Amino acid sequence: MDANVLAKEMIEHFGEDVACVARSFKRLYVTFDPDELYPVWDWLQEKLPGLRFGTSTAMDLRQGIGVFHHLPVNGTPLVITLKVIAAKPDPRVPALTVKVPAAGWIEREMTDLVGVIFEGHPEPHRLVKAEAFPDTFPLRRDFDPERFKEDIGELPDF
């Protein structure tokens, strides 16, 4: 399916709840509020039988923490990116793991490194950081490596 056609169909179905940008016939970006994740996922699954989970990424943006789920469609060149923005300082989004168990580890990694809480995640314990690691998020804009070194008792560089 062409990304432009899919964008039009999504806007017809979801109205103002989604914003769609087709960058080419094979690349679609869909932005929506976090509570729309499951309805959007379910609609796409029904519409595109070859839809699968590729990976997810998170980024500290000025307006909040962006969570991006990248979804290729088997047998086509189409890749869809679902984008939600979670408000800081306590970013929370629904766990895609509820629908796609393969998203489990990447969501846990994003929790450790960027501080996103994936609500409903079946295994919310840490993946990358040790339990004793301070509650800081090394991939956030406000992370201070010097203060972190002090917090963990690391000696200064000479």
ZITA-V357158 format. One record per residue. RES is the residue in one letter. PHI is phi in radians with two decimals (999 if undefined). OMEGA is omega in whole degrees, 0 to 359 (999 if undefined). Layout:
BEGIN
res: <RES	RES>
phi: <PHI	PHI>
omega: <OMEGA	OMEGA>
END
This chain:
BEGIN
res: <M	D	A	N	V	L	A	K	E	M	I	E	H	F	G	E	D	V	A	C	V	A	R	S	F	K	R	L	Y	V	T	F	D	P	D	E	L	Y	P	V	W	D	W	L	Q	E	K	L	P	G	L	R	F	G	T	S	T	A	M	D	L	R	Q	G	I	G	V	F	H	H	L	P	V	N	G	T	P	L	V	I	T	L	K	V	I	A	A	K	P	D	P	R	V	P	A	L	T	V	K	V	P	A	A	G	W	I	E	R	E	M	T	D	L	V	G	V	I	F	E	G	H	P	E	P	H	R	L	V	K	A	E	A	F	P	D	T	F	P	L	R	R	D	F	D	P	E	R	F	K	E	D	I	G	E	L	P	D	F>
phi: <999	-1.36	-1.05	-1.14	-1.16	-1.10	-1.04	-1.08	-1.14	-1.14	-1.15	-1.10	-1.35	-1.69	1.11	-1.32	-1.27	-2.27	-2.11	-2.03	-2.28	-1.68	-1.42	-2.85	-1.19	-2.03	-2.40	-2.19	-2.00	-2.14	-1.97	-2.83	-1.21	-0.93	-1.19	-1.57	-0.98	-1.17	-1.05	-1.15	-1.04	-1.06	-1.12	-1.12	-1.05	-1.23	-1.30	-2.15	-0.99	-1.52	-1.12	-2.51	-1.39	-1.68	-2.87	-2.34	-2.39	-2.39	-2.58	-1.39	-1.85	-1.06	-1.53	2.61	-1.67	-1.52	-2.01	-2.13	-1.82	-1.80	-2.17	-1.34	-2.03	-0.95	1.38	-2.41	-1.50	-1.26	-2.23	-1.96	-1.97	-1.62	-2.15	-2.21	-1.97	-1.82	-1.24	-1.54	-1.57	-2.13	-1.21	-2.33	-2.45	-1.14	-1.38	-1.18	-0.96	-1.03	-1.65	-2.32	-0.96	-1.11	-1.41	-0.98	-1.23	-1.18	-1.17	-1.14	-1.12	-1.13	-1.09	-1.12	-1.67	-2.10	1.55	-1.34	-1.66	-1.68	-1.21	1.58	-1.12	-1.24	-2.35	-1.38	-1.29	-1.10	-2.05	-1.68	-1.59	-1.17	-1.03	-1.37	-1.11	-1.04	-1.34	-2.12	-2.18	-1.11	-1.78	-1.62	-1.04	-1.54	-1.17	-1.99	-1.07	-1.19	-1.15	-1.06	-1.03	-1.12	-1.05	-1.66	1.37	-1.33	-1.27	-1.13	-1.23	-1.94>
omega: <179	181	180	179	179	178	179	179	179	180	176	183	187	180	184	180	178	171	183	175	175	181	176	180	184	183	181	176	183	181	181	177	182	182	179	185	184	177	179	179	182	180	179	179	180	184	186	183	180	181	177	177	176	176	175	176	176	183	176	180	179	185	180	177	177	175	185	176	184	189	174	177	182	177	179	174	186	172	181	174	175	186	172	177	178	184	173	12	184	185	181	175	176	179	175	178	178	180	186	182	180	179	187	185	182	176	177	177	179	176	181	190	183	175	177	174	178	185	181	180	183	180	188	181	185	178	186	184	175	180	181	181	180	179	174	186	189	179	175	181	185	179	180	183	180	178	178	178	177	182	181	176	179	179	178	176	178	999>
END
